[in-house]
Amino acid sequence: MDMQDRIKMAKENVADMWADGVAVKVLSGLTILYLIIASIFGFIWSGEPEAFDVRARAQQQGLNHRADSVTGSMTTVALIEVAATLLDKPGGYLSNDILLPGIVLDNQPNWEFGVLVQVRDLARAMRESFSRSQSQSIEDKDLRIAEPRFNFDSESWIFPRTENEYRDGIRYSKAYLQRLSDPQQPTAQFYARADNLVVWLANVETRLGSLSQRLSASVGQKRLNTDLAGDSAAAQSTATAVEVEVKTPWYEIDDVLYEARGTSW
């Protein structure tokens, strides 16, 4: 039997299988099996990571005892480890998934976004405030690159992948941490001043305030418009009603809840 005869016979066998419904049954079985496996992994991946000890993670970073006590080292380690958790938790980073089960898991991506917002805010505060002695001082060379990496599109799955950009942000943050703990490199600094802390905490306050308002508005509520804070000399771009109704749509309530959980984590 030559090659052409074999090919012809194989085609006939496939045609017979389709005619008998065997191939359809096999494909259906494989599809059902895939959905079952995807559901199991989806359940596993939906869990939130445990809280971690920052000092223990600092030791895993290879910092010595002296480095542990360097001003700013624990804050930097916290930034690095929180960002790394987004990428290395069970299931990895899910917000940019295009396949099952990640594409149908909406709660976990919202949790990730809550975490990501805090990573971005802290990275920006470190670049603009904590690492600079005053507004006219030079930005840190590593934080200047790390901060925009964390602000990359959270849903890009290719060219480039979101995970690659965030890992770059982590890598440059680690470079800053190593320089920070090296007494021979005084260009890396962390200024633990009250004014720097106030800037970051004010940002955290507004983030939590927005989430709190969206959560409390799940049932809808009317309130007086206090946007101008009672200042008679203040103005706004467009006139609004004296009394406004605030309500989070029912289909967004769980999204806001998981974003708030991620932010709090």
Salt bridges, closest charged atoms under 4 A:
GLU48 OE2 - ARG261 NE 2.53
GLU81 OE1 - ARG57 NH1 2.81
ASP88 OD1 - ARG167 NH2 2.83
GLU112 OE2 - LYS89 NZ 2.60
ASP121 OD1 - ARG124 NH2 3.11
ASP121 OD2 - ARG207 NE 2.78
GLU139 OE2 - ARG127 NE 2.98
ASP140 OD1 - ARG179 NH2 3.04
ASP142 OD2 - ARG179 NH1 2.82
GLU147 OE1 - ARG127 NH1 2.65
GLU163 OE2 - ARG161 NH2 3.24
GLU165 OE1 - ARG149 NE 3.83
ASP168 OD2 - ARG149 NE 3.88
ASP168 OD1 - ARG171 NH2 3.06
ASP195 OD1 - ARG193 NE 3.06
GLU259 OE1 - ARG214 NH2 3.52
